[in-house]
Amino acid sequence: MTEPERLALVQLGGHAAACAAAQPMEPTMPTAEKDHVYKILELVGSSENSIEDAIKNAVSRAAKSVREMKWFEVVQTRGHIDNGTVRHYQVTLRVGFTLEG
């Protein structure tokens, strides 16, 4: 992030700064991983508690059968409303993992 971009975020303050900082950015990878080839799979995690728990549920369940997961991207967030109350969160993720061999 450049100095002018950083200053703009600071000037936004509070929630607006968090939203601006959360905007999609070009992914950067450590130098050691730039030559890897990644396979991408799509997962949908859910939770009654939070979006973060839905992400953790998806990643932890996939980790039981998928090795070398390296990153994820949230591509969709949605939820279920019952009688005016949020009852359930669901998050679609794209997960990248390195290929063996």
Backbone as CSV, one residue per row, in Angstrom:
resi,resn,N_x,N_y,N_z,CA_x,CA_y,CA_z,C_x,C_y,C_z
1,MET,0.857,-1.169,0.000,0.000,0.000,0.000,0.900,1.229,0.000
2,THR,0.576,2.171,-0.842,1.369,3.390,-0.927,1.035,4.311,0.239
3,GLU,1.906,5.291,0.487,1.681,6.238,1.582,0.383,7.033,1.378
4,PRO,0.087,7.536,0.170,-1.190,8.256,-0.015,-2.407,7.363,0.246
5,GLU,-2.332,6.076,-0.154,-3.450,5.162,0.107,-3.623,4.947,1.609
6,ARG,-2.505,4.782,2.319,-2.558,4.580,3.761,-3.167,5.801,4.448
7,LEU,-2.756,6.978,4.035,-3.293,8.206,4.627,-4.787,8.339,4.354
8,ALA,-5.214,7.966,3.170,-6.641,8.033,2.833,-7.439,7.114,3.744
9,LEU,-6.918,5.921,4.040,-7.609,5.007,4.936,-7.679,5.570,6.347
10,VAL,-6.597,6.164,6.802,-6.582,6.759,8.132,-7.605,7.879,8.215
11,GLN,-7.709,8.700,7.167,-8.644,9.813,7.167,-10.090,9.336,7.149
12,LEU,-10.351,8.162,6.553,-11.715,7.639,6.532,-12.195,7.301,7.933
13,GLY,-11.328,6.681,8.722,-11.636,6.333,10.107,-12.721,5.284,10.245
14,GLY,-12.734,4.607,11.398,-13.781,3.667,11.801,-14.183,2.652,10.757
15,HIS,-15.489,2.454,10.640,-16.068,1.435,9.768,-15.689,1.663,8.304
16,ALA,-15.688,2.902,7.858,-15.357,3.192,6.464,-13.944,2.734,6.139
17,ALA,-13.010,2.916,7.065,-11.632,2.472,6.840,-11.575,0.962,6.755
18,ALA,-12.320,0.288,7.611,-12.333,-1.177,7.577,-12.913,-1.673,6.261
19,CYS,-13.965,-1.036,5.789,-14.570,-1.432,4.516,-13.614,-1.185,3.360
20,ALA,-12.956,-0.047,3.359,-12.006,0.259,2.290,-10.837,-0.709,2.317
21,ALA,-10.370,-1.040,3.507,-9.243,-1.963,3.635,-9.639,-3.366,3.201
22,ALA,-10.920,-3.705,3.278,-11.383,-5.043,2.936,-11.639,-5.207,1.443
23,GLN,-11.481,-4.155,0.660,-11.707,-4.253,-0.772,-10.749,-5.268,-1.375
24,PRO,-11.179,-6.008,-2.404,-10.315,-7.017,-3.009,-9.016,-6.403,-3.506
25,MET,-7.942,-7.078,-3.228,-6.632,-6.626,-3.674,-5.989,-7.767,-4.447
26,GLU,-5.050,-7.436,-5.262,-4.303,-8.457,-5.994,-3.545,-9.300,-4.972
27,PRO,-3.750,-10.642,-4.974,-3.075,-11.456,-3.976,-1.559,-11.418,-4.147
28,THR,-0.869,-11.330,-3.038,0.581,-11.400,-3.058,0.998,-12.640,-2.297
29,MET,1.971,-13.342,-2.817,2.427,-14.564,-2.193,3.890,-14.424,-1.829
30,PRO,4.303,-15.111,-0.765,5.719,-15.098,-0.419,6.556,-15.575,-1.602
31,THR,7.771,-15.081,-1.704,8.651,-15.409,-2.827,8.785,-16.907,-3.030
32,ALA,8.882,-17.668,-1.959,9.088,-19.112,-2.064,7.906,-19.808,-2.728
33,GLU,6.710,-19.198,-2.741,5.535,-19.853,-3.287,5.158,-19.362,-4.684
34,LYS,5.895,-18.455,-5.257,5.514,-17.891,-6.553,5.566,-18.904,-7.690
35,ASP,6.370,-19.951,-7.557,6.492,-20.918,-8.630,5.574,-22.126,-8.462
36,HIS,4.728,-22.131,-7.442,3.821,-23.256,-7.240,2.655,-23.191,-8.208
37,VAL,2.073,-24.350,-8.454,0.836,-24.438,-9.225,-0.254,-24.792,-8.224
38,TYR,-1.368,-24.080,-8.301,-2.450,-24.277,-7.353,-3.674,-24.844,-8.045
39,LYS,-4.342,-25.720,-7.353,-5.660,-26.203,-7.745,-6.640,-25.444,-6.873
40,ILE,-7.775,-25.026,-7.426,-8.770,-24.279,-6.672,-10.022,-25.124,-6.522
41,LEU,-10.526,-25.189,-5.312,-11.790,-25.873,-5.091,-12.747,-24.914,-4.399
42,GLU,-14.018,-25.180,-4.539,-15.027,-24.320,-3.940,-15.658,-25.047,-2.765
43,LEU,-15.756,-24.358,-1.641,-16.355,-24.903,-0.427,-17.463,-23.981,0.039
44,VAL,-18.448,-24.546,0.714,-19.474,-23.744,1.360,-19.503,-24.160,2.823
45,GLY,-19.195,-23.205,3.695,-19.226,-23.452,5.135,-20.433,-22.783,5.740
46,SER,-20.899,-23.333,6.854,-22.051,-22.734,7.517,-21.847,-22.727,9.027
47,SER,-22.577,-21.850,9.684,-22.520,-21.738,11.137,-23.754,-21.001,11.631
48,GLU,-24.193,-21.351,12.814,-25.282,-20.620,13.458,-24.750,-19.407,14.209
49,ASN,-23.410,-19.320,14.370,-22.816,-18.277,15.210,-22.299,-17.066,14.462
50,SER,-21.505,-17.281,13.377,-20.875,-16.133,12.716,-20.327,-16.519,11.349
51,ILE,-20.007,-15.484,10.579,-19.351,-15.686,9.286,-17.985,-16.311,9.496
52,GLU,-17.247,-15.835,10.506,-15.916,-16.371,10.787,-15.981,-17.858,11.112
53,ASP,-16.977,-18.272,11.898,-17.126,-19.692,12.218,-17.486,-20.501,10.977
54,ALA,-18.270,-19.921,10.074,-18.602,-20.620,8.832,-17.342,-20.872,8.005
55,ILE,-16.444,-19.880,7.953,-15.169,-20.044,7.238,-14.338,-21.126,7.913
56,LYS,-14.201,-21.032,9.225,-13.401,-22.015,9.966,-13.963,-23.423,9.804
57,ASN,-15.285,-23.571,9.807,-15.903,-24.885,9.635,-15.573,-25.478,8.271
58,ALA,-15.651,-24.650,7.232,-15.347,-25.135,5.883,-13.891,-25.561,5.762
59,VAL,-12.979,-24.724,6.249,-11.544,-25.023,6.123,-11.161,-26.227,6.974
60,SER,-11.651,-26.299,8.206,-11.263,-27.414,9.073,-11.808,-28.742,8.559
61,ARG,-13.015,-28.722,8.006,-13.567,-29.977,7.447,-12.789,-30.393,6.206
62,ALA,-12.470,-29.445,5.328,-11.718,-29.772,4.112,-10.314,-30.271,4.455
63,ALA,-9.726,-29.765,5.532,-8.371,-30.158,5.928,-8.286,-31.645,6.271
64,LYS,-9.407,-32.280,6.532,-9.408,-33.722,6.818,-9.095,-34.556,5.586
65,SER,-9.342,-33.991,4.397,-9.101,-34.769,3.180,-8.274,-34.043,2.118
66,VAL,-8.046,-32.752,2.272,-7.272,-31.983,1.294,-5.985,-31.510,1.962
67,ARG,-4.852,-31.874,1.362,-3.556,-31.462,1.914,-3.068,-30.190,1.237
68,GLU,-2.187,-29.500,1.905,-1.465,-28.345,1.366,-2.363,-27.176,0.954
69,MET,-3.447,-26.950,1.711,-4.254,-25.750,1.456,-3.419,-24.540,1.863
70,LYS,-3.406,-23.506,1.020,-2.536,-22.355,1.246,-3.285,-21.037,1.425
71,TRP,-4.452,-20.878,0.821,-5.166,-19.605,0.899,-6.642,-19.830,0.621
72,PHE,-7.432,-18.829,0.998,-8.858,-18.869,0.652,-9.320,-17.473,0.287
73,GLU,-10.424,-17.444,-0.441,-11.056,-16.187,-0.846,-12.557,-16.339,-0.614
74,VAL,-13.160,-15.410,0.092,-14.605,-15.435,0.289,-15.242,-14.859,-0.969
75,VAL,-16.084,-15.659,-1.630,-16.705,-15.197,-2.868,-18.184,-14.869,-2.694
76,GLN,-18.787,-15.390,-1.632,-20.196,-15.071,-1.397,-20.528,-15.286,0.079
77,THR,-21.331,-14.410,0.615,-21.808,-14.532,1.986,-23.316,-14.380,1.972
78,ARG,-23.979,-15.257,2.662,-25.433,-15.150,2.741,-25.885,-15.727,4.084
79,GLY,-27.145,-15.582,4.399,-27.647,-16.086,5.666,-29.131,-16.361,5.605
80,HIS,-29.612,-16.919,6.694,-31.019,-17.272,6.819,-31.626,-16.411,7.919
81,ILE,-32.776,-15.835,7.636,-33.480,-14.994,8.604,-34.774,-15.694,8.991
82,ASP,-35.049,-15.741,10.292,-36.274,-16.353,10.792,-36.896,-15.404,11.807
83,ASN,-38.110,-14.962,11.527,-38.818,-14.026,12.423,-37.983,-12.795,12.749
84,GLY,-37.318,-12.239,11.734,-36.564,-11.010,11.914,-35.221,-11.174,12.609
85,THR,-34.766,-12.403,12.798,-33.498,-12.667,13.470,-32.610,-13.521,12.576
86,VAL,-31.316,-13.172,12.523,-30.361,-13.990,11.763,-30.203,-15.315,12.489
87,ARG,-30.437,-16.403,11.765,-30.372,-17.737,12.365,-29.191,-18.564,11.870
88,HIS,-28.670,-18.200,10.678,-27.678,-19.073,10.075,-26.838,-18.286,9.089
89,TYR,-25.526,-18.521,9.077,-24.610,-17.878,8.136,-24.060,-18.929,7.188
90,GLN,-23.889,-18.564,5.937,-23.325,-19.468,4.936,-22.341,-18.681,4.081
91,VAL,-21.143,-19.237,3.896,-20.076,-18.550,3.177,-19.513,-19.475,2.109
92,THR,-19.414,-18.971,0.886,-18.781,-19.722,-0.200,-17.335,-19.257,-0.317
93,LEU,-16.418,-20.219,-0.324,-14.986,-19.941,-0.386,-14.368,-20.590,-1.609
94,ARG,-13.374,-19.931,-2.159,-12.467,-20.570,-3.110,-11.188,-20.825,-2.335
95,VAL,-10.740,-22.075,-2.341,-9.558,-22.471,-1.578,-8.503,-22.957,-2.543
96,GLY,-7.280,-22.441,-2.392,-6.171,-22.864,-3.228,-5.272,-23.824,-2.472
97,PHE,-4.877,-24.901,-3.135,-3.933,-25.833,-2.534,-2.900,-26.223,-3.582
98,THR,-1.697,-26.540,-3.103,-0.617,-26.880,-4.044,-0.754,-28.324,-4.488
99,LEU,-0.372,-28.555,-5.728,-0.386,-29.912,-6.283,0.901,-30.626,-5.896
100,GLU,0.793,-31.906,-5.639,1.960,-32.698,-5.287,2.703,-33.132,-6.543
101,GLY,4.005,-33.330,-6.358,4.792,-33.891,-7.450,5.390,-32.938,-8.335
